[in-house]
Amino acid sequence: GAVTVFRDISELKEIENKLRAINEELENFAYLASHDLKAPLRVIHNASQWLKEDLAEHLRDEDRENLDLLQNRANRMERLLDDLLQYSRIGRVTDDRFREKISGTEMMENIVNLLATPEDVVLNISENFANIANARMPLQQILYNLIGNSIKHREGRSLRIDVDVKTVGDSYIFTVADNGPGIPAKYHQRIFDIFRTLKPRDQVEGSGIGLSVVKKYVTLYGGRIEVHSAVGEGCCFTITWPISPQQANR
């Protein structure tokens, strides 16, 4: 005997097409908003620079400081728009970097070259990276953001960052550990909220999106991220990352 089941999937197809159209609309909006908002910011930055040059002999120290502040705010807003656009594209927009397989060693070399690590920071990368291979993105972005976050929040002290990876079952376990100032326990989950910074942006430059990008990517690809830290005892981020990520198979 046989049972034949007919299902009308036209409604599902219609919903799928609507979702695709909405995603495309959101992508276009994010791009145009970023582009249109960045144009006046560049005008503000350039105009303040011209004022500094043209009125140099007439400006007081206070005037120069205010013009510098104006330029810094324009630069910060432009970076924020870039980061926000990147965040909006996660899970919706990919390119060849998401399919290009590279070794763990090459990935870490790319990260080091992008970071331009300060002289007071020692970056110790485990030899275990030679034993893994993965798509360049989004892991390269994730580890770059975590290492950059440690550097950004070192509070002027000399810093050591240890980056390691191990294979456990069907997952990679990545760790990024530092001997920095640490994070109070009450903030361990809040640091992943978008635009969340633990200090004023005048003290620590950043958009507050970096760790949000990390969390969104890890969740989207079927992984897990944990933070272990205490004030004065450094910080360790641990990422459990599927060797065959869910997103890559969609």
Rosetta blueprint (number, residue, H / E / L):
1 G L
2 A L
3 V L
4 T L
5 V L
6 F L
7 R L
8 D L
9 I L
10 S H
11 E H
12 L H
13 K H
14 E H
15 I H
16 E H
17 N H
18 K H
19 L H
20 R H
21 A H
22 I H
23 N H
24 E H
25 E H
26 L H
27 E H
28 N H
29 F H
30 A H
31 Y H
32 L H
33 A H
34 S H
35 H H
36 D H
37 L H
38 K H
39 A H
40 P H
41 L H
42 R H
43 V H
44 I H
45 H H
46 N H
47 A H
48 S H
49 Q H
50 W H
51 L H
52 K H
53 E H
54 D H
55 L L
56 A H
57 E H
58 H H
59 L L
60 R L
61 D H
62 E H
63 D H
64 R H
65 E H
66 N H
67 L H
68 D H
69 L H
70 L H
71 Q H
72 N H
73 R H
74 A H
75 N H
76 R H
77 M H
78 E H
79 R H
80 L H
81 L H
82 D H
83 D H
84 L H
85 L H
86 Q H
87 Y H
88 S H
89 R H
90 I L
91 G L
92 R L
93 V L
94 T L
95 D L
96 D H
97 R H
98 F H
99 R L
100 E L
101 K E
102 I E
103 S E
104 G H
105 T H
106 E H
107 M H
108 M H
109 E H
110 N H
111 I H
112 V H
113 N H
114 L H
115 L H
116 A L
117 T L
118 P L
119 E L
120 D L
121 V E
122 V E
123 L E
124 N E
125 I E
126 S L
127 E H
128 N H
129 F H
130 A H
131 N H
132 I L
133 A E
134 N E
135 A E
136 R L
137 M L
138 P L
139 L H
140 Q H
141 Q H
142 I H
143 L H
144 Y H
145 N H
146 L H
147 I H
148 G H
149 N H
150 S H
151 I H
152 K H
153 H L
154 R L
155 E L
156 G L
157 R L
158 S L
159 L E
160 R E
161 I E
162 D E
163 V E
164 D E
165 V E
166 K E
167 T E
168 V E
169 G L
170 D L
171 S E
172 Y E
173 I E
174 F E
175 T E
176 V E
177 A E
178 D E
179 N L
180 G L
181 P L
182 G L
183 I L
184 P L
185 A H
186 K H
187 Y H
188 H L
189 Q L
190 R H
191 I H
192 F H
193 D L
194 I L
195 F L
196 R L
197 T L
198 L L
199 K L
200 P L
201 R L
202 D L
203 Q L
204 V L
205 E L
206 G L
207 S L
208 G L
209 I L
210 G H
211 L H
212 S H
213 V H
214 V H
215 K H
216 K H
217 Y H
218 V H
219 T H
220 L H
221 Y L
222 G L
223 G L
224 R E
225 I E
226 E E
227 V E
228 H E
229 S E
230 A L
231 V L
232 G L
233 E L
234 G L
235 C E
236 C E
237 F E
238 T E
239 I E
240 T E
241 W E
242 P E
243 I L
244 S L
245 P L
246 Q L
247 Q H
248 A H
249 N H
250 R L
